Amino acid sequence: MTDHPDRRRVLECMGWAGGGLVWGLTGGVAASALLGGTASAKVAGATPFTFVQVSDSHIGFTKDPNPDARATFREAVAHIKAMPQKPAFILHTGDVSHLSKDQEFDDADQILKEAGLPVFHVPGEHDMLDEGQGKAFLDRYAKDSPAKMMGDGWMSFDHSGVHFVGLVNVKELKAGGMGHLGEAQLAWLKDDLAHRAASQPIVVFTHIPLWTVYQDWGWGTDDSAEALKLLARFGSVTVLNGHIHQVLQKTEGHVAFHTARSTAFPQPAPGAAPAPGPMKVPAGQLHDVLGVRTVSLVKSAQPLVVVDQTLA
Amino acid sequence: MRFLLPALCATAALALAAPAPAAPAPVSVKIGNFTFNAPVVTVAPGTTVTWTNEDDIPHTVVADDKKTFRSKVLDSGETFSFTFTTAGTYGYFCSIHPHMTGKVIVKAS
């Protein structure tokens, strides 16, 4: 049992090449993956599967530094279509829309449809701004979701031995608080994980970070400790989120946290500005701070390679 | 007394001339840099408070109990008004960015 969590050592390898960041995690084997389109192929010689994370498309945003978030989302989708290895699916980690308007959701769906891949959605707080406070999002995405949405939209599914969990932490936020999962969702998560082997790799995807990146800006989730307790016994847990429009990573034990770039606009580093509003960048540099993420998993050695690529 | 008398007369004249009590002057709260400016306002009963979003990102104005008042989403430049008729302390926040909080204290002057 080469992947027993007790024997498992999680190694992180980070490097820069071609504007993309590679972050490799393996069980017992160092997977130092470098960019250049062959990152996943360097690992163990097994046939990997790849999926894509897109986030914070904010369709409807028209202000500085991006007057047309639709156009940059289209570019992100074109980027996905041009990938040498066809991804298995796309995770959209929220803020599909800017103001939860039907037209914004319609346009986002139309653009994303061009990728020709299944899409799993979890909402961001900007997707909860309709009269029904998230009903429009749920009505729209629950009916065609590749995995059954439960409660406010949380879900789980399996792919090639990896267990994926989509969590909703933008519903019923409280004054002075941060993101919130709530008791009902945590009870569901407990049941969902209860009978799974600790050796099964877990990928959690959600909108707001599950680690407290910066409390003063609400960049965290109030009750994430409860969820992380349930995930602690697993040997490989990868948490993917959006919300803060920049790439940050952190590892705690067997849990690796990755925040993703937006396809619409960047936000400042935690505490680096008076407020977390859109960061202004010269027009020629916008594509350097927008991006998509690919994640590749190799079954034999159970590595996971996260590659963040800009739209430049 | 010699000095006070004219002042008293003036006050009495004003009182006689004053119309029926008008609604208190409205109060404005600007939203900028992910902050309610001013975060605490004290007003008389009957005061209308208007919030204006001057940020380049949308915000909301929602009572802590989520019932007393709740704006729709306010895009840049949009406003929300609420008239406070009853004395009390009303905490509120932005439901999109809940670290943004404010308070309206309503009491007779």
Boltz contact constraints between the chains, C-beta under 6 A:
constraints:
  - contact:
      token1: [A, 63]
      token2: [B, 56]
      max_distance: 6.0
  - contact:
      token1: [A, 99]
      token2: [B, 73]
      max_distance: 6.0
  - contact:
      token1: [A, 125]
      token2: [B, 96]
      max_distance: 6.0
  - contact:
      token1: [A, 129]
      token2: [B, 73]
      max_distance: 6.0
  - contact:
      token1: [A, 173]
      token2: [B, 95]
      max_distance: 6.0
  - contact:
      token1: [A, 173]
      token2: [B, 98]
      max_distance: 6.0
  - contact:
      token1: [A, 175]
      token2: [B, 64]
      max_distance: 6.0
  - contact:
      token1: [A, 175]
      token2: [B, 93]
      max_distance: 6.0
  - contact:
      token1: [A, 175]
      token2: [B, 98]
      max_distance: 6.0
  - contact:
      token1: [A, 175]
      token2: [B, 101]
      max_distance: 6.0
  - contact:
      token1: [A, 176]
      token2: [B, 101]
      max_distance: 6.0
  - contact:
      token1: [A, 177]
      token2: [B, 98]
      max_distance: 6.0
  - contact:
      token1: [A, 218]
      token2: [B, 97]
      max_distance: 6.0
  - contact:
      token1: [A, 218]
      token2: [B, 98]
      max_distance: 6.0
  - contact:
      token1: [A, 218]
      token2: [B, 99]
      max_distance: 6.0
  - contact:
      token1: [A, 274]
      token2: [B, 33]
      max_distance: 6.0
  - contact:
      token1: [A, 275]
      token2: [B, 33]
      max_distance: 6.0
  - contact:
      token1: [A, 275]
      token2: [B, 34]
      max_distance: 6.0
  - contact:
      token1: [A, 277]
      token2: [B, 57]
      max_distance: 6.0
